[in-house]
Amino acid sequence: MSDVKEVQERKSAQKYGPKATLAQCLATIAQSFLFIGFGMNLSISAIVIRDLYRNPNSEFSITITEASWYGSLLFIIYPVGCLLSGILQDKFGKKCCMILANIPSIIGWVFLYFAQSSVLLCASTLLMGLSTGFGAGSTSSYVGEISEPRLRGSLGSLGSMATRIGTLLMYILGLFFDWKTTALISMFCPIICTCFVIFIPESPIWLIAKGRNEKAEEAMCWLRGWVEPEKIKPEFLELVHYNEVSGTQGGCKIDTDDKNLFSNLAQFKNPAVYRPLRLILIFFFVSFAVSIYPTRPFITKIMKEIGLYDNQNESLVLLSGLTSIGSIIATATVHRAGKRLLTLLTLTINTVLLFSLGVYIIAVKAEYLISSPLISLTFLCSIYFFGSCGVSCMPWMILIEVFPNKSRGVATSVSSGLAYIILFTLTKTYLIIEMYLSLEYTMILFGCVGVFGLIYFYFYLPETENKTLLEIEEFFVLNKNG
């Protein structure tokens, strides 16, 4: 522990200027184009289904079964991309994986543009899902490894914000263009991303783990404001120490067969891995429920049930815009407020809103109240907005920092993949649950999930803001309730 104290004392003495903030922001913004692409990949299905579902005037039409498969295949293939990324990024690095992630996305957009049948539609969404999954693990761990503790929360939230911006852009394009033109325009996003990522440095932690200390020092100098090596010496020594503590030394893992797939998966027996994994998966489940993510493919159906019959396309743009604004607020406030407070606050607000929406629908159906489109839209806007201010983006922020260095690549990728399996399951079962419970009691059920989340996070969610990666790792190792 004396070594750890010594490293932390060296770290506390170092200070970087605004150029360091600028450099880390530029690196994060460059890879955030991947997240913008993710948002566009996730939301294009709504535009395609809108234009092709049982439409006799289109080049070809799709049935409800074809629409269901097209809308859900992305979530099925996403974990495969995550697993591939987790295995390959430890060997080839985060930067290389981020560049490779754009290739299937570009091909997917080409397939979509030239699609003349549901087969090519499904092929395009499979490629986009593979791209989304492959890029998710590397981008998340990259931000956690390049950023200072004071910036990690804000920079980590840029991914969620960029995803929402991508969704908003897709809905705006869908207002003015048909699905083919939208696909053609969207193709430029992964191309631009590739051009930007080429110019950012590789993760210094990964370079040190591979024994490439000179390259790691160059990357650190770039990320701390294009400074001289002497300036970053204390932090560089800390990273070397962190690699030693985490089980990576000069390009060799302490576990001799770590490159083996089964050895990678065996790392999940480590308390430093399975404890944060448990927290992350519960976090994703609660976040998806209280932010009503499972309802979003069917949001126009829900709008009709609560009296919103007119201007549904404009309402979609409004909801997407509010989630983007909420993400910006989360980015701006997380450093001061902390992730724990933002999570508990926004989770409480959304839980109350879900119970209130359920009670409101019951009162309208019982004719105690007259249905008001304004009240219904206000409920939806509030749930979308407050969710994006905290609880819906916090799991992605925490994901980049809770796993130890030795397991971070595969653990973040597996976590992302399992998160989308949870989302796929919730989305696929949503209509069945609503059929049995009705919309109002489904909202109340989501509110009950929020109550469970509040109790669990109050006792088990640590504050990770302004903590070093080593301090966070030690928390999960030493705290059995972590």
Secondary structure, 3 states (H helix, E strand, C coil): CHHHHHHHHHHHHCCCCHHHHHHHHHHHHHHHHHHHHHHHHHHHHHHHHHHHECCCCCCCCECHHHHHHHHHHHHHHHHHHHHHHHHHHHHHCHHHHHHHHHHHHHHHHHHHHCCCCHHHHHHHHHHHHHHHHHHHHHHHHHHHHHCCHHHHHHHHHHHHHHHHHHHHHHHHHHHHCCHHHHHHHHCHHHHHHHHHHCCCCCCHHHHHHCCCHHHHHHHHHHHCCCCCHHHHHHHHHHHHHHHHHHCEECCEECCCCCCCHHHHHHHHHCHHHHHHHHHHHHHHHHHHHHCCHHHHHHHHHHHHHCCCCCCHHHHHHHHHHHHHHHHHHHHHHHHHHCHHHHHHHHHHHHHHHHHHHHHHHHHHHCCCCCCCHHHHHHHHHHHHHHHHCCCCCHHHHHHCCCCCHHHHHHHHHHHHHHHHHHHHHHHHHHHHHHHHHHHHHHHHHHHHHHHHHHHHHHHHCCCCCCCCHHHHHHHHHHCCCC
